[in-house]
Amino acid sequence: MKVVFLLLVVGIQVVVCRIKPSDIVKEANRHINTTKWSVASNYGTGKGTNKCNQFVYDVLKKVGTDPPKRRWFIYSPIGAGEWGNPNSSYLKKKKCWENCKGSWRSGDVISDSVHVAIITDNKRTTSARHDKVVQNDWGFRSKGTGAKSSIKACWRYKYSC
């Protein structure tokens, strides 16, 4: 018995996907005014919970980064407290995340350990608030809630990963 293998190569295209800060910004801003991550939503951790961390995780995951989570086997994004920890073991384990050095840039993730947001423009962030996703000056305010001085950590995705 003779076996013949025929290999037909039609064409193979290798696509290298490079994530850019603008990809994160576009994806975050695409959700402005949506209520999927509101306290009233059943999504993720359910009704009655803040979901700013889930918004950040979902945006980052959608564009192809590998955002940190607490457990590998279930949906468990790290919280604002971890994003606000400059020594977070969850983020340091991920080789593609680093503390921001110098000035903050679009696509960076900032946190005061209570809330977390994505920088999406000059002195603007996009985040899930209690009622909807908003773009505002949180993290850049001169005083009060969301003041720049209250931000404990800034994390940047290493786009070369």
N, C-alpha and C positions, 0 to 999 in steps of 0.2 A: 504494500500500500504506500502510495506516495502522497505526502502532504505538501501543499504549496501555500505559502503565505504571500499575500499581495498587500503591499503597503501603499496606500494612496494618500499623499499629502496634498491637501487642498490649500492649505495656508494656515499658518499659526501666527497670531498676532499677540505680542507680549505688551501689555499695558502697565506702565509704571505709574501708580497713582501717587502723586505728591500733594499732600495737604498743605494749604496755604492759610495764613491768618484770615484772609478774606472769605474763605470757605466757612470758617467758624462763625464769623460775623454775619454772613448772609443767612446761614441756617438759624442762628439765634434770632435775628430780626424778622425772619419769616413767620415767627410765632407771636409777634407783638399783638396784643389784645385777645389772644386765645386764653381759654380758661381751663385747659387740660391739666395744668399744674396748680390750680387754685386750691384753697383749703376745702372748698365745697365739692371738689372732684373726687370720684371714687378711684381714680388712677393711682397706680403704685401703692403707696402706703395707706391709701384710702382717705375717706372724708375726715375732716378735722385735723389734718396734719399739714404743716408747711412743706412745700415741695421744691424749694429753690435748688436744692442739691440734685434732685431728680431731673429738673430742667437742664442744668449744666451737664449732667451725665448723658442725657438723651441727645443733646445737641452735639456733644463731643463724639459720641458713639456713631451718630448718623453720618458725620463727615469722615469717619474712618480712623479716628484716634483710638487709643486703648485706655479709656478713663478708668481710674481705680474703683474698685468696689470692695465691700467687706468680705463677701463670700463668693467663691468662684462659681458655685453651682446654682445660685438664684440671683434675681434682680435685687441688688443691695448696694446702691451707690454710697460712697462715703458721704458723710454729712458736712455741713458748713464748718463745724468744729475742726474737722480734719483738713479741709481746704484752708482754714485759717491757721493751721499749725505749720510753721516753716520747717519743722523737723518731722513731718508726718511720715511714718514708716510705710503707710500705704502708697504715698506718692514717691517716696525714695526707692521703693521696690520696683516701681515702674521706671525703666531706664529712659523712657521718652519724656519724662517730666523733670523740670528743674525750677529752682527758685529764680524769680525774675531778678536780673541784675541791672542796675541803672534805672532808666525810666520805664514805665509801663507802656504796653503797646496793645493795639487791637488784637483780639484773640486770646489775650491773657485772662486768667481766672483770678479774681481777688475775693478775699473774705475777711470779715471781722470776727469770725468764729460763730456768729449767730445767723448771718446771711451770706450768700455766695452769688456772684454775678460774673458775667463775661464782659470784658471791655469791648465795645463795639464801635466807638468813634472817639474823637477828641473830647476827653472828659465826660464820656457817656458810657453807661453800661446797660446791658439787657439782662433782665432777671425775672423770675417768677415771684410775684408779690402774692399776698393773701387772696386777691381777687382775680388777677390776670397777669399775663406777661407784659412787662413795660420796659421802655427805654427811658432812662432819666439820668440824673447826675449822681446817683448813689455811688459812694466811694470817692467822690471828688468834691463833696460839699466842704465848706470851710468850718462848719461846726454842726453839732447835733448828730442824730442818727444818720449814718452813711457818710460821716466826715472822713476825709482822707486820713486823718490822724488815727482813726479807729481801725483802719485796715491792718490786720496782723500778718497777712501773707499774700504773696502774688506768685502764681505758678504759670509757667510757660511750657507749651508743648514744644519739643525739639523737632522741628519740621524736617530734619534730616533722617529721622527714624524710619 
